[in-house]
Amino acid sequence: MPWKKTGCCLCLQSCGLEVMVEDNRIVNVRGDKDNPRSQGYVCRKGVKIAHYQHHKERLVGPLKRRNGKFVALGWDEALTEIADRLGEILERHGPRSLALMAGASGGCQIGGRFSGRFFVNTGSRYLYTSLGQEWTGRHYVRGLVYGNQTLFMHPDHDQLDLLLTLGWNGWSSHGIPQTRRYLKALSEDPDRTLIVVDPRPSETARRADIHLALKPGTDALLIKGMISIILKEGWHDQAFLNAQASGWEEMTSHFADFPVDAALKICGLEFDQVREVCRLFSSRKSAVMSDLGVDGFVCLGELRLLYGLA
């Protein structure tokens, strides 16, 4: 039985897979070593792709509730009925009455490419996905900082000397290609540094050179403390900020008299350790990797300053 090449759609890494198919069902899975991005790497979600593809409760066609039960419809019947109902709603209530609820994974195109045509044709402006709950703050900040909510920064993890992670347990959640291979190599490299900010002693934290185990919910306070330390020590790149940032005086006024020691005590962290993290971060080729649920990265003033650091 030949192996067929495909890709995993369960996260944005889209790792290459090879599958064996029998009677239109996946019967075996392995990583695709020829894939230039994943190079044979695959996590447990990818290995279990057949479970999600052929799960007994997975929808494989349209269903409609009739007399309290769901019954199957043909695609033509379902699409015609949906189009007729949407037309009636638009005519009666206008485009503000329509919204699209879509998935947000790398393999769910309804929330991406397909939604654009829906909005253009109906005039609706409302798209709801899980990212509306998880990344609302990020999108808001990106719109203000970069002028466009679709623009964002991602660490060039292969080129950095120091990776500072905030609430990211990459060993389990991934987020970069071949995450476990990468984190293992990073933690074992004496010339590179892994710093993890996470209340939990996660799998990633256990591999860190420095683990800041702050109290839950205090990450914004920690970031403000870190920026205050960097500004006080003069470790920021003033030339870069003069050329690229606006409102410098207004931003720095928020840090002028900030009580760093008291703030770090609330975080449950030692000042000397946090100061060392600031020194390392601002003096080496560094990048930040954050994940869902991090409060600190929804603060515009802190973001503008943090991204202006050397």
LINFEN-V547466 format. One record per residue. N is the residue number from 1. RES is the residue in one letter. OMEGA is omega in whole degrees, -180 to 180 (* if undefined). NEAR is the number of other C-alpha atoms within 10 Angstrom. Layout:
# LINFEN-V547466
n & res & omega & near
N & RES & OMEGA & NEAR
N & RES & OMEGA & NEAR
This chain:
# LINFEN-V547466
n & res & omega & near
1 & M & -175 & 7
2 & P & 173 & 8
3 & W & 178 & 14
4 & K & -178 & 12
5 & K & 177 & 16
6 & T & 179 & 15
7 & G & 178 & 18
8 & C & -180 & 21
9 & C & -173 & 17
10 & L & 169 & 16
11 & C & -174 & 17
12 & L & 180 & 15
13 & Q & 175 & 19
14 & S & -178 & 18
15 & C & 179 & 25
16 & G & 179 & 24
17 & L & 167 & 26
18 & E & -176 & 22
19 & V & 169 & 23
20 & M & -176 & 16
21 & V & 177 & 15
22 & E & -178 & 10
23 & D & 178 & 6
24 & N & 177 & 7
25 & R & 177 & 12
26 & I & -178 & 15
27 & V & 178 & 13
28 & N & -175 & 15
29 & V & 171 & 20
30 & R & 177 & 18
31 & G & -179 & 23
32 & D & -178 & 23
33 & K & 180 & 15
34 & D & -179 & 13
35 & N & -175 & 17
36 & P & -178 & 10
37 & R & -175 & 15
38 & S & 174 & 20
39 & Q & 178 & 16
40 & G & 179 & 17
41 & Y & 175 & 20
42 & V & 180 & 24
43 & C & -175 & 17
44 & R & 176 & 8
45 & K & 180 & 14
46 & G & 179 & 23
47 & V & -178 & 17
48 & K & -175 & 13
49 & I & 180 & 21
50 & A & 179 & 16
51 & H & -179 & 14
52 & Y & -179 & 13
53 & Q & -172 & 12
54 & H & -180 & 13
55 & H & -173 & 10
56 & K & -180 & 9
57 & E & -180 & 7
58 & R & 177 & 10
59 & L & 179 & 9
60 & V & 179 & 10
61 & G & -178 & 10
62 & P & 174 & 15
63 & L & 177 & 15
64 & K & 179 & 12
65 & R & 176 & 9
66 & R & 180 & 9
67 & N & 176 & 7
68 & G & 180 & 7
69 & K & 176 & 8
70 & F & 177 & 11
71 & V & -178 & 11
72 & A & 175 & 13
73 & L & 170 & 13
74 & G & -177 & 10
75 & W & -179 & 12
76 & D & 179 & 10
77 & E & -178 & 10
78 & A & -178 & 16
79 & L & 178 & 13
80 & T & -180 & 11
81 & E & 179 & 12
82 & I & -179 & 12
83 & A & 179 & 11
84 & D & -179 & 11
85 & R & 179 & 12
86 & L & 178 & 16
87 & G & 179 & 13
88 & E & -179 & 12
89 & I & 179 & 15
90 & L & -178 & 16
91 & E & -176 & 10
92 & R & -170 & 10
93 & H & 180 & 10
94 & G & -174 & 14
95 & P & 180 & 18
96 & R & -179 & 13
97 & S & -176 & 13
98 & L & 175 & 17
99 & A & 180 & 15
100 & L & 174 & 16
101 & M & -173 & 13
102 & A & 174 & 17
103 & G & -176 & 16
104 & A & 180 & 18
105 & S & -179 & 17
106 & G & -178 & 15
107 & G & -178 & 16
108 & C & -175 & 15
109 & Q & 180 & 13
110 & I & -179 & 16
111 & G & -178 & 19
112 & G & -174 & 16
113 & R & -173 & 10
114 & F & -178 & 11
115 & S & -180 & 17
116 & G & 179 & 14
117 & R & 177 & 11
118 & F & -178 & 15
119 & F & 180 & 17
120 & V & -175 & 10
121 & N & -177 & 10
122 & T & -176 & 16
123 & G & 179 & 14
124 & S & 180 & 18
125 & R & -169 & 15
126 & Y & 177 & 14
127 & L & -179 & 16
128 & Y & 176 & 14
129 & T & 177 & 14
130 & S & 179 & 13
131 & L & 177 & 16
132 & G & 177 & 13
133 & Q & -173 & 11
134 & E & -172 & 14
135 & W & -178 & 15
136 & T & -179 & 12
137 & G & -180 & 19
138 & R & -180 & 20
139 & H & 179 & 19
140 & Y & -179 & 16
141 & V & -179 & 21
142 & R & 178 & 19
143 & G & -180 & 14
144 & L & -176 & 12
145 & V & -173 & 17
146 & Y & -178 & 12
147 & G & -179 & 11
148 & N & -176 & 13
149 & Q & -179 & 14
150 & T & 178 & 9
151 & L & 179 & 11
152 & F & 180 & 13
153 & M & 177 & 10
154 & H & -175 & 11
155 & P & 172 & 15
156 & D & -166 & 13
157 & H & -180 & 17
158 & D & -175 & 8
159 & Q & -172 & 10
160 & L & 173 & 15
161 & D & -177 & 18
162 & L & 176 & 22
163 & L & 176 & 24
164 & L & -178 & 22
165 & T & -179 & 22
166 & L & 177 & 24
167 & G & -176 & 21
168 & W & 174 & 23
169 & N & -175 & 21
170 & G & -180 & 21
171 & W & 179 & 20
172 & S & -172 & 14
173 & S & -179 & 13
174 & H & -176 & 17
175 & G & 174 & 18
176 & I & -178 & 18
177 & P & 175 & 18
178 & Q & -168 & 19
179 & T & -176 & 20
180 & R & 176 & 19
181 & R & -177 & 11
182 & Y & -178 & 16
183 & L & 178 & 20
184 & K & 180 & 14
185 & A & -180 & 12
186 & L & -178 & 23
187 & S & -179 & 18
188 & E & -179 & 15
189 & D & -178 & 12
190 & P & -178 & 9
191 & D & 179 & 9
192 & R & -173 & 17
193 & T & 174 & 22
194 & L & 178 & 22
195 & I & -177 & 23
196 & V & 173 & 28
197 & V & -175 & 22
198 & D & 177 & 22
199 & P & -173 & 20
200 & R & 171 & 18
201 & P & -174 & 15
202 & S & 177 & 18
203 & E & 178 & 12
204 & T & -180 & 23
205 & A & -180 & 25
206 & R & 178 & 13
207 & R & -174 & 19
208 & A & 171 & 23
209 & D & 177 & 15
210 & I & 178 & 18
211 & H & 175 & 23
212 & L & -177 & 23
213 & A & -178 & 16
214 & L & 177 & 20
215 & K & -180 & 17
216 & P & 177 & 14
217 & G & -178 & 14
218 & T & -176 & 18
219 & D & 178 & 21
220 & A & 178 & 17
221 & L & 177 & 16
222 & L & -179 & 25
223 & I & 177 & 21
224 & K & 176 & 24
225 & G & 179 & 26
226 & M & 179 & 24
227 & I & 178 & 22
228 & S & 178 & 22
229 & I & -178 & 21
230 & I & 179 & 20
231 & L & -179 & 18
232 & K & -179 & 12
233 & E & -179 & 12
234 & G & -178 & 11
235 & W & 180 & 17
236 & H & -179 & 21
237 & D & -175 & 15
238 & Q & -180 & 16
239 & A & 178 & 11
240 & F & -179 & 12
241 & L & 179 & 18
242 & N & -176 & 12
243 & A & -169 & 8
244 & Q & -173 & 10
245 & A & 174 & 15
246 & S & 180 & 11
247 & G & -177 & 11
248 & W & -177 & 14
249 & E & 180 & 8
250 & E & -179 & 10
251 & M & -176 & 15
252 & T & 179 & 16
253 & S & 179 & 10
254 & H & -176 & 13
255 & F & -172 & 18
256 & A & -177 & 11
257 & D & -177 & 9
258 & F & -178 & 14
259 & P & -173 & 11
260 & V & -178 & 19
261 & D & -180 & 14
262 & A & -180 & 12
263 & A & -178 & 17
264 & L & 175 & 22
265 & K & 176 & 14
266 & I & 178 & 14
267 & C & -178 & 22
268 & G & -176 & 17
269 & L & 178 & 17
270 & E & -178 & 13
271 & F & -175 & 18
272 & D & -180 & 10
273 & Q & 179 & 13
274 & V & 178 & 18
275 & R & 179 & 16
276 & E & 176 & 13
277 & V & 179 & 17
278 & C & -179 & 20
279 & R & 180 & 16
280 & L & -176 & 17
281 & F & -175 & 24
282 & S & -177 & 20
283 & S & -178 & 13
284 & R & 177 & 15
285 & K & -167 & 14
286 & S & 175 & 22
287 & A & -179 & 20
288 & V & 173 & 18
289 & M & 179 & 19
290 & S & -178 & 20
291 & D & -174 & 17
292 & L & 175 & 14
293 & G & 180 & 15
294 & V & -176 & 21
295 & D & -169 & 19
296 & G & -175 & 20
297 & F & 172 & 21
298 & V & -179 & 18
299 & C & -173 & 16
300 & L & -177 & 18
301 & G & 179 & 18
302 & E & -179 & 23
303 & L & -177 & 18
304 & R & -179 & 21
305 & L & -176 & 20
306 & L & -179 & 19
307 & Y & 177 & 15
308 & G & -178 & 17
309 & L & 180 & 19
310 & A & * & 17
